[in-house]
Amino acid sequence: MKIEVEKISGKDLGKEYAFPDGNYRCNPGLFKREYIATMAMQGLLANGKYLGEDFELTNVSKSAVQFTDALLDELAISKTTDTYYVEDAMVDWLTKHSEEEANKPYIQTINGTFSMSELAKEIKGQTVFGKQMVSSIVKLTIDLLVRNKEKIS
């Protein structure tokens, strides 16, 4: 089963703040796009290629912005595809069972009792509980792998 993921564009990613801390009262500073463009421009100018007789600042700034937009587009693609792989695998496993089995109580938590179908719905919906389940299962898996455990006793 495929999870529908809201695609993020490079331009949208560039509109995120470069150094967010959540406590800004007025101007939070540079956006990612502005910050990356200044770094790209610094690198281009340090190269020396642009400092000859034909030097035009507009050429350097346009190149810096082109590099920035290309990087943000690539980051947006990898952010969209990499972030949801674990969730896809979990939902696929939870939904491969028969309807009868998928609707039986499967796990009991402090939030209640959930069937496989309900867990899949929570994970797909990116609810707080769904995210906590994914995180807990990933942590448990890592712990078991590190300790060479094949099953929980």
C-alpha positions as CSV (number, residue, x, y, z in Angstrom):
1,M,0.0,0.0,0.0
2,K,1.3,3.4,-0.9
3,I,1.2,6.3,1.5
4,E,0.1,9.6,-0.1
5,V,2.8,12.1,0.8
6,E,2.4,15.8,0.5
7,K,5.2,16.8,-1.9
8,I,7.4,19.7,-0.9
9,S,9.0,21.8,-3.6
10,G,12.5,23.3,-3.4
11,K,11.0,26.7,-3.3
12,D,8.8,25.8,-0.3
13,L,11.8,24.2,1.4
14,G,13.8,27.4,0.8
15,K,11.1,29.4,2.6
16,E,11.8,27.6,5.9
17,Y,14.0,29.5,8.3
18,A,17.7,28.5,8.2
19,F,18.1,28.6,12.0
20,P,14.7,28.1,13.6
21,D,14.4,27.8,17.4
22,G,10.7,28.6,17.8
23,N,11.3,31.5,20.1
24,Y,11.4,34.4,17.7
25,R,9.5,37.5,18.6
26,C,10.2,39.5,15.5
27,N,12.6,38.8,12.6
28,P,13.8,35.2,12.8
29,G,16.6,35.8,10.3
30,L,17.5,34.3,7.0
31,F,15.5,31.8,5.1
32,K,17.2,28.6,3.9
33,R,17.3,29.8,0.3
34,E,19.0,33.1,1.3
35,Y,21.5,31.4,3.5
36,I,22.4,28.7,0.9
37,A,22.7,31.4,-1.8
38,T,25.1,33.5,0.3
39,M,27.3,30.4,0.9
40,A,27.2,29.5,-2.8
41,M,28.1,33.1,-3.8
42,Q,31.0,33.0,-1.3
43,G,32.3,29.8,-2.9
44,L,32.0,31.2,-6.4
45,L,33.8,34.4,-5.4
46,A,36.5,32.4,-3.6
47,N,37.1,30.4,-6.8
48,G,38.5,33.5,-8.5
49,K,37.0,32.6,-11.8
50,Y,34.5,35.5,-11.5
51,L,37.1,38.1,-10.5
52,G,38.7,38.7,-13.9
53,E,38.2,41.7,-16.2
54,D,34.7,40.6,-17.2
55,F,33.5,40.5,-13.6
56,E,29.8,41.2,-13.2
57,L,28.1,40.7,-9.9
58,T,24.8,39.8,-11.5
59,N,26.5,36.7,-13.1
60,V,27.8,35.6,-9.8
61,S,24.5,36.2,-8.0
62,K,22.5,34.4,-10.7
63,S,24.8,31.4,-10.6
64,A,24.6,31.3,-6.8
65,V,20.8,31.3,-6.9
66,Q,20.7,28.6,-9.7
67,F,23.0,26.4,-7.5
68,T,20.8,27.1,-4.5
69,D,17.5,26.2,-6.3
70,A,19.0,23.0,-7.7
71,L,20.2,22.0,-4.2
72,L,16.8,22.8,-2.6
73,D,15.0,20.8,-5.3
74,E,17.2,17.8,-4.7
75,L,16.8,18.1,-0.9
76,A,13.1,18.3,-1.3
77,I,13.1,15.1,-3.4
78,S,15.2,13.2,-0.9
79,K,13.2,14.6,2.1
80,T,10.0,13.4,0.5
81,T,11.2,9.9,-0.4
82,D,13.4,9.0,2.5
83,T,11.2,10.2,5.4
84,Y,8.3,7.8,4.8
85,Y,10.1,4.6,4.0
86,V,9.7,3.1,7.5
87,E,6.1,4.1,7.7
88,D,5.4,2.5,4.2
89,A,6.9,-0.8,5.3
90,M,4.9,-0.8,8.6
91,V,1.6,0.0,6.8
92,D,2.3,-2.7,4.2
93,W,2.9,-5.3,6.9
94,L,-0.1,-4.3,8.9
95,T,-2.5,-4.3,5.9
96,K,-1.3,-7.6,4.3
97,H,-3.3,-9.7,6.8
98,S,-6.8,-11.1,6.2
99,E,-9.7,-8.7,7.1
100,E,-10.7,-10.9,10.0
101,E,-7.2,-10.9,11.4
102,A,-6.6,-7.2,10.7
103,N,-9.7,-6.2,12.7
104,K,-8.9,-8.3,15.8
105,P,-7.4,-6.5,18.8
106,Y,-3.7,-6.5,18.2
107,I,-1.9,-4.3,20.7
108,Q,-2.9,-2.6,24.0
109,T,-1.3,0.7,25.0
110,I,-2.1,3.4,27.4
111,N,-4.1,5.0,24.6
112,G,-6.4,1.9,24.3
113,T,-6.6,-1.3,22.3
114,F,-5.8,-1.2,18.5
115,S,-6.3,-3.6,15.7
116,M,-3.8,-3.8,12.8
117,S,-6.2,-1.8,10.7
118,E,-6.5,0.9,13.3
119,L,-2.7,1.0,13.7
120,A,-2.2,1.4,9.9
121,K,-4.7,4.2,9.9
122,E,-2.9,6.0,12.7
123,I,0.5,5.6,11.0
124,K,-0.9,6.7,7.5
125,G,-2.6,9.7,9.1
126,Q,0.6,10.8,10.7
127,T,-1.2,11.2,14.0
128,V,0.7,11.8,17.2
129,F,0.0,8.3,18.3
130,G,1.0,6.9,14.9
131,K,4.3,8.7,15.0
132,Q,4.9,7.5,18.5
133,M,4.3,3.9,17.4
134,V,6.7,4.2,14.5
135,S,9.3,5.7,16.7
136,S,8.9,3.1,19.4
137,I,9.0,0.2,17.0
138,V,12.2,1.6,15.3
139,K,13.9,2.1,18.7
140,L,12.9,-1.5,19.8
141,T,14.2,-2.9,16.5
142,I,17.5,-1.1,16.9
143,D,17.8,-2.3,20.5
144,L,17.1,-5.9,19.5
145,L,19.5,-5.8,16.6
146,V,22.3,-4.3,18.7
147,R,21.8,-7.0,21.3
148,N,21.6,-9.8,18.6
149,K,18.1,-10.7,19.8
150,E,15.9,-12.7,17.4
151,K,12.8,-12.5,19.5
152,I,11.4,-10.8,22.5
153,S,11.2,-13.0,25.6
